[in-house]
């Protein structure tokens, strides 16, 4: 694994596009700012963020708590609007997966997945067929009739992943989806996610606080400043075969990311 950052040449300029000039990106944010009104005036969450994500690229976004990472995903998902700037996805379908599985406890795993298909207007028989395919994709064959309380934490997250895939998204937004899981389960789900993304050619924006997770999964890691969030660094991570979270290359990049975050947080007294 080779790493290019602003600290170690060649540098990657914050906001620089990794997309070929003749191909539009899957996601493009241009000078995006987001401010929220509060009782004391306005709270600026994001400040002139510009970044792109290419088709099929896996981009991890890290930063201190409250720096606007989740806000950024909400803007890309269309759940909120920027105060200024533009967010473009070129008409691509966008799916969102949260940290908590948020499964309906009275529904089986299969029925939870079917909810996303019903929202798309998929006919009943097709819903059942697609749900079986998705359960197979996340390696939950035989567990479709189980309710959430009968599943482990990792299995519940697999159901949530299948439900996100049921949205038939081209772009998958993931907001710390594995943050509450133990290290071993998280590592196994990293493998599953990597496999599914490769099979389906998904474009992914993945928010995490875990620098090793970012180094393990990302084709590129984007670092946001403390509030208001700005892109302050990008780390390109070319792939040279499978990665392991305990590999020396991942550890090296994770250490670099940690140093970057500590320096930024120190500047802001966090």
C-alpha positions in Angstrom: 0.0 0.0 0.0 1.4 3.4 -0.9 0.2 6.6 0.7 0.3 10.1 -0.7 -0.6 13.0 1.6 0.1 16.6 2.1 2.8 15.7 4.6 4.6 13.1 2.5 5.1 13.9 -1.2 3.5 13.7 -3.6 0.8 15.8 -2.0 -2.9 15.5 -2.7 -4.5 18.9 -2.5 -7.7 19.1 -0.4 -10.8 19.0 -2.6 -8.8 17.8 -5.6 -10.7 15.4 -7.9 -9.7 11.8 -8.3 -12.0 11.6 -11.3 -10.7 11.5 -14.9 -11.4 14.8 -16.6 -13.6 13.2 -19.3 -15.9 11.4 -16.8 -18.3 13.1 -14.4 -18.0 12.1 -10.7 -20.6 10.0 -8.9 -20.7 12.7 -6.2 -19.6 16.3 -6.4 -19.7 18.9 -3.7 -18.7 22.4 -4.7 -18.2 25.1 -2.1 -20.8 23.5 0.2 -21.6 25.3 3.4 -24.3 24.4 5.9 -25.4 26.6 8.8 -28.1 25.8 11.4 -30.1 28.4 13.2 -29.9 28.2 17.0 -31.1 30.3 19.9 -27.9 32.3 19.8 -27.8 32.8 16.0 -26.2 30.5 13.5 -24.0 27.4 13.9 -21.8 26.8 10.9 -21.4 23.0 10.5 -19.6 22.9 7.1 -17.6 25.7 5.4 -17.0 25.7 1.7 -16.4 21.9 1.3 -15.4 20.8 -2.2 -14.8 17.1 -2.9 -15.6 14.5 -5.5 -16.1 10.7 -5.4 -15.6 8.7 -8.6 -17.9 5.9 -9.7 -16.8 2.7 -7.9 -14.6 4.6 -5.4 -14.7 3.9 -1.7 -14.0 7.2 0.2 -13.7 7.3 4.0 -14.4 10.6 5.8 -12.8 11.2 9.2 -12.7 14.1 11.6 -13.3 15.1 15.2 -16.8 14.8 16.7 -19.1 17.6 15.6 -17.1 18.4 12.5 -20.0 17.9 10.1 -19.4 14.4 8.8 -23.0 13.2 9.2 -24.2 16.6 8.0 -22.2 16.0 4.8 -23.9 12.6 4.3 -27.3 14.0 4.9 -26.7 16.6 2.2 -25.6 14.0 -0.3 -28.6 11.9 0.5 -30.9 14.8 -0.1 -32.2 14.8 3.5 -31.1 18.4 3.9 -30.1 21.3 1.7 -26.9 23.2 1.8 -27.0 26.8 2.9 -24.7 27.6 -0.1 -22.9 25.6 -2.8 -24.0 22.6 -4.8 -24.3 18.9 -4.3 -24.6 16.7 -7.4 -25.0 13.0 -7.9 -25.9 13.0 -11.6 -29.3 11.4 -11.0 -27.8 8.4 -9.3 -29.8 6.5 -6.7 -28.5 7.1 -3.2 -28.9 4.8 -0.2 -28.1 5.6 3.5 -27.0 3.2 6.3 -26.8 4.4 9.9 -24.7 3.3 12.9 -27.8 1.6 14.5 -29.5 -1.1 12.5 -32.9 0.6 13.3 -34.8 -2.6 12.5 -38.5 -3.0 13.3 -38.4 -5.5 16.2 -41.8 -7.1 15.4 -40.8 -7.9 11.8 -38.5 -10.7 10.6 -35.2 -10.0 8.9 -36.8 -10.6 5.5 -39.7 -8.3 6.2 -37.4 -5.6 7.4 -35.5 -5.8 4.0 -38.8 -5.9 2.1 -39.8 -2.5 3.5 -37.2 -0.8 1.2 -38.6 -2.8 -1.7 -42.2 -1.9 -0.9 -41.2 1.8 -0.8 -39.9 1.3 -4.4 -43.1 -0.2 -5.5 -41.6 -3.7 -6.2 -44.4 -6.3 -6.6 -44.8 -8.9 -3.9 -43.3 -12.0 -5.6 -40.4 -9.9 -6.9 -39.8 -8.6 -3.3 -39.5 -12.1 -2.0 -37.1 -13.1 -4.7 -34.9 -10.0 -4.3 -35.0 -10.4 -0.5 -33.7 -14.0 -0.8 -30.9 -12.8 -3.1 -30.0 -10.0 -0.6 -29.9 -12.4 2.4 -27.6 -14.6 0.4 -25.4 -11.6 -0.5 -24.9 -10.7 3.2 -24.5 -14.4 4.1 -27.7 -14.7 6.1 -29.2 -17.7 4.3 -31.7 -19.4 6.6 -32.1 -16.4 8.9 -34.8 -14.5 7.0 -37.6 -15.6 9.4 -35.7 -14.5 12.5 -36.6 -11.4 14.4 -33.9 -8.8 15.4 -33.8 -10.0 19.0 -32.9 -13.5 17.8 -29.9 -12.2 15.8 -26.4 -11.1 17.0 -25.3 -7.5 16.6 -23.3 -8.3 13.6 -26.2 -10.2 12.0 -28.5 -7.2 12.6 -26.0 -5.0 10.8 -26.0 -7.5 7.9 -29.8 -7.1 7.7 -29.4 -3.3 7.8 -26.8 -3.6 5.0 -29.2 -5.8 2.9 -32.0 -3.2 3.5 -29.7 -0.5 2.3 -28.8 -2.5 -0.8 -32.5 -3.1 -1.4 -32.8 0.6 -2.2 -30.9 -0.3 -5.4 -28.5 2.5 -4.8 -25.6 3.4 -7.0 -24.1 5.4 -4.2 -24.1 4.0 -0.6 -23.6 6.4 2.3 -22.6 4.8 5.5 -22.6 6.7 8.8 -20.4 4.8 11.2 -22.3 1.5 10.5 -19.9 -0.7 12.5 -19.0 1.6 15.4 -21.0 -0.3 18.0 -19.6 -3.8 17.1 -16.7 -5.7 18.6 -13.4 -5.7 16.8 -13.7 -9.3 15.4 -17.2 -8.8 14.1 -16.3 -5.4 12.6 -13.3 -7.0 10.8 -15.5 -9.7 9.3 -18.0 -7.2 8.1 -15.2 -5.2 6.5 -14.5 -8.3 4.3 -18.2 -8.7 3.5 -18.6 -5.0 2.6 -15.5 -5.0 0.4 -16.8 -8.1 -1.4 -20.3 -6.7 -1.9 -19.0 -3.3 -3.2 -16.7 -5.1 -5.7 -19.5 -7.3 -6.9 -22.0 -4.5 -7.3 -19.6 -1.7 -8.3 -20.9 0.5 -5.6 -19.7 4.0 -4.9 -19.3 4.5 -1.1 -18.9 7.5 1.2 -18.1 6.0 4.6 -18.0 8.1 7.8 -16.0 6.7 10.7 -14.1 7.8 13.9 -11.9 4.7 13.6 -8.7 5.5 11.7 -7.7 1.9 11.2 -11.1 1.2 9.7 -10.6 4.2 7.3 -7.1 2.9 6.4 -8.4 -0.6 5.9 -11.4 0.2 3.7 -10.8 3.4 1.8 -9.4 4.0 -1.7 -9.1 7.5 -0.4 -9.4 9.0 3.1 -10.7 12.6 3.4 -9.9 14.5 6.7 -12.2 17.3 7.9 -11.2 20.0 10.2 -12.9 20.7 13.5 -16.1 22.7 13.3 -16.8 24.2 10.9 -15.8 21.2 8.8 -13.4 21.9 5.9 -11.4 19.4 3.8 -7.8 19.8 5.2 -6.2 16.7 3.8 -6.7 13.7 1.5 -4.8 10.4 1.6 -4.7 8.3 -1.5 -4.5 4.6 -0.8 -3.9 2.5 -3.9 -4.9 -1.1 -3.6 -2.4 -3.9 -4.0 -4.5 -6.9 -3.1 -6.5 -7.7 0.0 -5.9 -5.6 3.1 -5.9 -6.7 6.7 -6.7 -4.3 9.5 -3.7 -5.5 11.5 -1.2 -5.2 8.6 1.8 -3.0 8.8 0.6 -0.8 5.9 -2.8 -0.1 7.5 -1.1 0.6 10.9 1.3 3.1 9.2 -1.5 5.0 7.5 -3.6 4.9 10.7 -0.7 6.4 12.6 -0.4 9.2 10.0 -4.2 9.9 10.2 -4.1 9.9 14.0 -1.2 12.5 13.9 -3.2 14.6 11.5 -6.3 14.5 13.7 -4.3 15.3 16.9 -2.7 18.3 15.3 -6.0 19.6 14.1 -7.8 19.0 17.5 -4.8 20.6 19.3 -5.2 23.8 17.2 -8.8 24.1 18.3 -8.3 23.1 21.9 -10.4 19.9 21.7 
